[in-house]
């Protein structure tokens, strides 16, 4: 297991903001060194989600239907009764998280995967969301590579470069 204390995220990159009417969407693209099948497992399996995601799920996200997502790292867990609306393994996963729609697309890229996340998010939280997902996706990448460092969410992300990332993304999105 790698040393969690040595982890520090790289510079803000691979994110953009799209506006459609009053709706804002954060789009994050990440190239991972692992197959879509392996990445899909990490995105849908509750035990894997507990290792990297900002929420826990009460069942696998790999099939359409109701699911409970509980936030982690918040003073009180927010539990969302939600549903998976699309689960086309290993290419497309869509679900709601609270009021936000999430869409994950996985495309083969050589031996790896191009992962794209669309997250409808309140304008005021976009750079925070980008910073949080940046760290989560780093942790996801290591988990899938059998080099887990453990979930870094909520207040704990403050110790791992989140404030710097938040500032960097805010600058990128301001232009």
C-alpha positions in Angstrom: 0.0 0.0 0.0 1.4 3.4 -0.9 2.1 6.0 1.7 -1.1 8.1 1.9 0.9 10.9 3.6 3.0 11.3 0.5 0.0 11.8 -1.8 -0.5 15.3 -3.2 -2.7 16.1 -6.3 -1.1 17.5 -9.4 -2.3 20.9 -10.9 -5.9 21.5 -11.8 -6.5 20.0 -15.2 -9.0 18.2 -17.4 -12.1 20.0 -16.2 -14.5 22.4 -18.0 -17.8 24.1 -17.2 -20.8 24.1 -19.5 -23.8 26.3 -19.1 -27.2 25.4 -20.6 -29.8 28.0 -19.5 -29.7 28.0 -15.7 -28.1 24.6 -15.6 -24.3 24.3 -15.0 -22.4 21.2 -15.6 -18.9 20.3 -14.5 -17.2 18.0 -17.0 -14.1 16.1 -15.9 -12.0 14.0 -18.2 -9.4 11.6 -16.9 -7.2 9.1 -18.7 -6.7 6.0 -16.5 -4.2 3.2 -17.1 -6.8 0.5 -16.5 -9.5 -1.3 -18.6 -13.1 0.0 -18.7 -14.2 -3.3 -17.0 -11.9 -2.6 -14.0 -12.9 1.1 -13.8 -16.6 0.1 -14.1 -16.2 -2.2 -11.1 -14.8 0.7 -9.0 -17.6 3.0 -10.1 -20.4 0.6 -9.2 -19.3 -1.8 -6.5 -20.3 -0.6 -3.0 -17.0 -2.0 -1.4 -15.0 -0.2 -4.1 -17.0 3.1 -3.7 -16.1 3.0 0.0 -12.5 3.3 -1.0 -12.7 6.4 -3.1 -16.1 8.0 -3.6 -17.6 10.9 -1.6 -20.6 8.7 -0.8 -21.6 5.1 0.2 -24.2 3.2 -1.8 -26.5 0.6 -0.2 -26.3 -1.6 -3.3 -24.3 -2.0 -6.6 -24.9 0.8 -9.1 -24.5 -1.6 -11.9 -28.2 -2.0 -12.5 -31.1 0.4 -13.0 -33.4 1.1 -10.0 -33.6 2.7 -6.6 -30.5 3.2 -4.4 -29.6 5.1 -1.3 -26.4 7.2 -1.4 -25.0 8.5 1.9 -22.5 11.4 1.9 -19.3 10.8 3.8 -17.1 13.4 5.5 -20.0 15.7 6.3 -20.9 16.5 9.9 -24.1 14.5 9.5 -24.5 12.0 6.7 -27.0 13.2 4.0 -28.9 10.2 2.8 -30.4 10.6 -0.7 -33.1 8.2 -1.9 -32.1 8.2 -5.6 -32.1 6.0 -8.6 -29.7 4.6 -11.2 -31.3 5.5 -14.6 -28.7 3.9 -16.9 -26.2 1.2 -16.3 -24.6 0.0 -19.6 -21.6 -1.9 -18.5 -18.8 -1.0 -19.0 -19.5 2.2 -20.9 -22.2 4.4 -19.4 -23.5 5.0 -15.8 -26.1 7.6 -14.9 -27.7 8.3 -11.6 -28.9 11.2 -9.4 -27.1 12.2 -6.3 -29.4 14.5 -4.3 -30.4 17.2 -6.8 -27.5 16.5 -9.1 -27.4 14.4 -12.2 -24.2 12.3 -12.6 -23.1 10.7 -15.9 -20.0 8.6 -16.2 -18.8 7.5 -19.6 -16.0 5.0 -20.1 -14.2 4.7 -23.5 -11.3 2.3 -24.2 -8.1 4.2 -24.8 -5.2 1.9 -25.7 -4.9 -0.5 -22.7 -6.7 2.0 -20.5 -9.8 4.1 -20.2 -10.9 7.7 -20.9 -13.3 8.5 -18.1 -15.6 11.4 -18.5 -17.8 12.6 -15.7 -20.7 15.1 -16.2 -22.0 16.5 -12.9 -24.8 19.0 -12.8 -23.8 21.3 -9.9 -24.7 24.6 -8.5 -22.6 27.4 -10.0 -21.3 28.4 -6.6 -19.9 25.0 -5.9 -18.3 24.2 -9.3 -14.6 24.8 -8.4 -15.1 23.0 -5.1 -16.7 20.1 -6.9 -13.9 20.0 -9.4 -11.2 20.0 -6.6 -13.1 17.2 -4.7 -13.5 15.0 -7.8 -9.9 15.6 -8.8 -8.7 14.0 -5.5 -11.4 11.3 -5.6 -10.3 10.3 -9.1 -6.7 10.2 -8.1 -7.6 7.8 -5.3 -9.8 5.8 -7.7 -6.9 5.5 -10.1 -4.7 4.1 -7.4 -7.4 1.8 -6.1 -7.9 0.2 -9.6 -4.1 -0.1 -9.9 -4.0 -2.2 -6.6 -2.2 0.6 -4.9 -5.0 2.0 -2.6 -4.4 5.0 -0.3 -7.9 5.2 1.1 -10.8 7.6 0.6 -9.9 11.3 1.0 -13.2 13.3 1.3 -14.7 16.1 3.3 -12.6 18.0 5.8 -9.7 15.5 5.4 -9.2 16.7 1.8 -8.0 20.0 3.3 -4.7 18.3 4.2 -4.2 16.9 0.7 -4.1 20.0 -1.5 -7.9 20.7 -1.8 -7.6 24.5 -1.1 -5.0 24.9 -3.8 -7.0 22.9 -6.3 -10.2 24.9 -5.5 -8.3 28.2 -6.1 -6.7 26.8 -9.4 -10.1 25.6 -10.8 -11.8 28.8 -9.7 -9.2 30.8 -11.8 -9.6 28.4 -14.8 -13.4 28.6 -14.7 -13.5 32.4 -14.3 -12.2 33.0 -17.8 
